[in-house]
């Protein structure tokens, strides 16, 4: 597939690196230094120029491209670039990152569906991040909650700490919770992803990825993690788009405090939110945090658009007694710092979320959803099994008969009736949804070919 990516920022660069191994990728940006840095390590074409200019797009041979992904930092540039692309080549599928929710509501969304600014797939990171955090809050103890099978099942990651299964073999789970069917899909230990067997143990500090029916999630978490009672008091650092949207969705059920540095923004938040307390100040001000009883906070969410501010306020909030920390972090060096410190409980990388949306819309129609994990290193996908004349077709076979690439596991099967954990003797039927964990995202194309041929 010929793919043109507009913007060599964090998302554009990582997306280029992931796609370049299996596709012909052209990356466009105004910054030659960024382009050189990524082209030194990956096989792709780079063009230094304005992504909106027809001449630049023609240089990228846009008329021959199958897909164009607009990932510059400006919504308007992404919109105009897609308009130009459609003018030059109507057959080219377009995706664009649109951050401002004002473009997405009411009649605004109609512009993208049937107007000059036609965009085939809109990626709204703010909405996706808000939904991601809400799922975590709804499932205390979880670090990630990924829904599959129309919400019937969830893949959850939990830090092993104080639960009954910690220090014991995975096979012992069925003795601890005999009424629950669960599959441990992967273990992240010392930053190495392991596809475990029943004889493997879950050690303290492991990040455990498991899948089960949604109704059983809390039971499983209680065996791995010393279960949280739940959240009541939540403090949000940053009243930007994500902070405001999250507060708006939570304030009817939780006690919300928002710390915002911009005075005018505080006025705006007071007008838009009904039950949230808005505080004008610096979220890394220890006196302010102590005055606002940070030690009573069940959850502290650092959601400003500044990585350094998020990291510093998160570390300070934890030191002052906040029980659990969620921090929004883009840059890899800050993520490394957090991992070494181990004070931040949950980090959210917007890049992972955006890449997951791209992968979902990049692949065959059999791919229902895709979640990018660990900065694009791993993936969790849901894919539909279809019968064919190919002798290697998987429909009608037991899980144990199916060959998948190393580091890949079919964790569960979803259909209209129920969720089935993928034990070796479970048979795959036509139109079953397979929930698959890939510890190596470079195997994505191979997995897709094997499961849908």
N, C-alpha and C positions, 0 to 999 in steps of 0.2 A: 504494500500500500504506500502511495506517495502522500506524505504528511508535511504540511507547513505549520510551524509553530511561531506565533508572533509574540515576542517578549522573552528575554533571557534572564528574567528575575528568578526568584527561588523556585516557583512552580514550573515555569517554562524550562529552566535548566534541568531540573530533576526529571521532568516528563520527557525531555529530549533524550536524556541518558537511558531511560527505560525503553523507549520506543525504537531507538537507533539500532538495537541489536536485531530487530525483526522487520524493520521498515526503512524506506528511503525518507529520511528526515531532513528538512531545511529549516534552519532557525534564523529568525530575523530580529535584529535589535539595533538600537542606535549606538550602543557601547561596544566598540571593537574589542576592548580588553575582556569583557565577559564572554564574547563569542570565541575569542582565542583560547580562553581557559577551558571551555567545554570541548572545543574541537581538538584540543591536544590529547584528550582522553577517550573521545568517542568518534565513531565513523559517521559523520554527518556533514552536510553543506551549511555554510553560514553566509549571511548577507548583512552587511552593515548599512542600514537605511531606515527610513520612516515606514512603518508598517501600513500606513494609510495611503501612501503614494502609489498610484497605478504602476509607475515605472518600477518601483521596488517589487511589487507583486508580480509583474511580468518577468522580472529578472529571476524570481523564484519559480517561474513556470507554473503559475497558479492554475492555468487552464488545464494542466495535466495532473493536478493534485486531486486526490480523493477526499481529503479532509484538511480543513484549516482550523487551528485552535488559537484563538486570540486571548493571550494571557498577560497583556501589558498591565501596568499598575493603574491605568486610567480607563474607567468605564466607557467614556465617550470615544476614546481611541479604538477600543475593542469593537464598539458599535459601528463606527465609520469604516473600520477595516473590513468588517463582515459585509457591509453594504458594497464596498468596492469589489470585494471578492465575488459576490453574487452578480454584480454587473459584468464582470469579466468572464465568470464561469458559473452559470447557474447549477451545474451538476455537482459542484464542490460542496460537500457538507460542511457547515460552519458550527463551531462551538465558541462561546464567549463567556468569560468571567465578568459578571455584573455584580458589583458590591452594593450599590445603592438600592435599597428596597423600594424607593420611590418609583424606580423604573419598572418594578415588577407587579405592582398592584393596580387593580381597576383597569382603566382603558390603556394604561401604560404598556401592559403586557401584550395588548392587541397589536401594537406597533411591530413587535418582533414576529408575530404570527402571520401578518398579512400586509406588510408595508415595505417601504424602501429599506428598512433596517433588518430585514428577515435574518433571524438567527435560528438554526435548527435545534441547538441544545444550549440552554442557558445554565451556567454554573453559578450558584449563589452561595459563596462560602459562609457568609454570615448566618443565613438560615440553617445551613447544614451543621455548623458548629453549635448553634443554639439547640438544635434538636439532639445533637450528640450529648451535650451537657445535661439536658433534661432527662435523657435515658439513664445517665449515671446517677442522678439524684433520685430517680424513682427506684433504683436498685442499690441500696447502700452496701458498700463493700466492693462493688465492681469498679474496675478501672476503664473498661470499655464494654459497651453493650451493642452488639450488631444484630439487627433483626433479619430473619430469613423466613421463607415460606409464608408470605402474607401475614407475618407477625406471629405465626404459630410457634416458631423456635427462635432462640437467640444464641449467638456465640458470645461468650463473656470471658473477659480476662480478669483474673484475681491474683493478688499478691499472697502467696502462702504465708500465713502467720497465725499461729495459735489454734488452727482448726484440727479436728480429729484425724484427718488424713495426712497432715503434715508429718513427714518422717516415715510414712508407711507406703506400701506398694499401691499403685493405682488400682489393681485388681481388688483391693480391700474396700473400695467405694461401694460395691454392691452389698457388702455386709453392713456398712454403716447406714446406707439409705437404700434398703432393699426394694422399696416401692417406687424408685426413681430410675429411669433409664438415662444414662449420661455417657458421653464420650469425651475423654481428654484428647483434644486434637493436637495440642502442641505444648511444649514447656520452653519458656525463655529463661535460660540459666546463664548468668555471666555474659549476657548479650549474644548467646548462641541459641538458635532455635532448634529444638529437638522434637522429632516425631516419636513419641514414647510408646512403649509396649506395656502390657499389664504388669510385668515384673519390675518395671522402673519405679523408683520412689519419687515422691514429691518432697523436696527439701525446703526448709525455711528460706524465704527470700525469692523462691522461684515465682515467675509470672506464669500462671496456669491458664491456658485457653481451653475452655470446655464448651460443649454444646448440649442443650437439653430442651425439652418443651418449655415454653415461656413460664408456665404455671409452676415449674419445678426449680426455677433459677435460685430462689432464695434458700431452698433446702440444700442445694449443692454448694452454694457459697459458704454456708454455715459450717461445712465440713473442711473447708480450705482456709477460711479467714475467720478470725475472732469477730463474729458478726456485729456490725454497727446497728444500733437501735433505730437509726433513721435521722434525718436532718430536720431541724426546725429553724435555726438561726443561720442565715446565709449573708455573707458580706461580699460585695462585688467591687473590685477595683477597676474603675473605668466605665464611664457611662456613655460610651460610643454606641455604634450600631448593635454590636453583639450584646453589650451590657444592658442596654435599654430593652432590647427584644427579650433577653433572658428574664430580666426583672418583670416585664409585663406578663410573661407566661407563668411566672412562679408566685407573684405577690398575693394571689388569692388563697394560697395554701401555706406559704412560709413567711417568716419575718425577714424582710429584705432591707439591707442597708447598701447604698451605693456611694463610693467615694469618687468624686470627679474633680479634676484640677481646673477645668475651665469654668469660670463663673457663669458665662452666658449659657453654656450647656447645662449647668445645674438648673437654671431657670426653665429651660426647655423640658428637662426631665421632670421637674415639679408639675409642669402643665400636663405632661403626657401620662404620668404614672399616678395611680390613685392611692396605693397603700404602701409604697416604698419610701423609706427615709433617705433623703438626698443630702449628702455631706460635701461641702466644698473644701477641698484640701488635697494633700499629697499622700498617696497610699503607702509610701515608704517612710512616713512620719511616725515614729514610734509613739510619741505623745498622743497623737490623734487616735492611733489604733488602741492604745490603752484606755483612753477616755471613752471610746466606743465599745469597751468590753470585748476586745478581740478574743480573750480566753473563753468567752461564752459562745463563740461562733463554731457551729458544727462543720461549716464549710466556708472556705475563703477562695474566691475565684478571681484570679488576676487576668483581666481581659482587655487591657489597654492595647494600643497598636504599637507599643514599644517593648521589644523583647527584654531589654535591660531593666526597665521599670517593672515588668512582670516578674522577672527572676528575683530582683531585690525585694520587692514587696512580699513575694511568696515566702522567701527565706525568713524575712522578719516576722511575718504573721505566724509562721510555724514556731519560731523561737519564743514568741509572746503567748503561745498557748492555743492557737487555732487548731481544731482537731484534725481537719483534713484540708488538703490544698489541691486546687486545680489551677494550672498555669498554661496560658496560651503562648507557645514558643515556636518561632520560625527557624532561627539560625541554628545550625548544627553545633557550633561551639558552645552555645548556651545550653543546648540539650545535653551535651557531654558534661558540662559543669553540674547540671542538676543530677545526672546519674551518679556522679562521683559523690555528691553531697548527700543524696538519698532523703532529703527533707521534703521535697515536693512529691506528693503522692501520685498525682495524675498530670501528665503533660499532654497537651493537644497540639498536634502539628497540622495547621490548615492545609499544608501541602499534601499530606496523606489523603485528606478528605476530597480535595479537588481532583487529585489523580484518580481516585476511585470512581468518580463520576465520569471522567474521560474514558477510562477502561471499559466501563459498563456500556457506553455508547459507541465505543470503537469496534467492538466485537460482533460476532454473529447474533442473530435474533434469539438464539437459544440461551444466551447469557442474560439472566434476569437481573442480577446485581453483582457488584464487585466492591470490595473494601480494601484499600491499600493500607498496609501496616508497616511499622518500623521504617519510616522514611522510604517506602517503596521496596523494601527488601522482601516483604512477604505479602500475601494476599489471601483473602477469604472470599469465595465466589459462590454464586448459586446458578446452576446451569441445568437446562432441560434435556432429558434423555429422549432421543428420537430413534425410531427403528429405521433400518436401511438394509440393503442387500449385501453390504460389506460383511465379510465373515468375521471381522473383528468388532462388529457392532456390539455394544454392551447391553442392549435391551434383551431381557430374558436370562441374563447371567446373574449368578450370585456375586456379591461384593468380592469374595475371596478369589474369584476367577479373573478379576479385572486387573490388568497391569497399568500402573500409573508411574510417572517419573519419581525418582528418589526424592524424598522430602515432601511428598504429596500424600494427603490422606482424604478419602471420602468419609466425612464425619457423620452425616445424617442424610435421610431422604424425606422429602416432604411431598405430599399429594393433597388432593382436596379433602381427604378424610382425616389424616393425622400425620404426626411426625414419627419417623422410625429411626432410631439410632442405627448406624451402619455396621452391624455385626457381619462377620464373614459369610453367614448363611442367608442373609437378606437378599431377595431377588429384586432386580431392577425391572420396573414395568414401563411401558410407553408413557411418556409425558411426566414421569417422576422428576422432581426437582432435586438435584444432587447438591449438597452443601459441602464444599471442598476447601481444605486449607492447604496453601502452598507456602512452604518455608522459604522457597526461592522463587521470586516473581519472574525471573528470566525463563522459567518453565511454563509460563502462562499459555503461550501459543501452543506448546506441545500438549498440555493438559486439555486445552479446548479441542484440539484435533482428535485426541484419543477418545474423548467422551461424547463427541457429537458426530463422528464419522459414520 
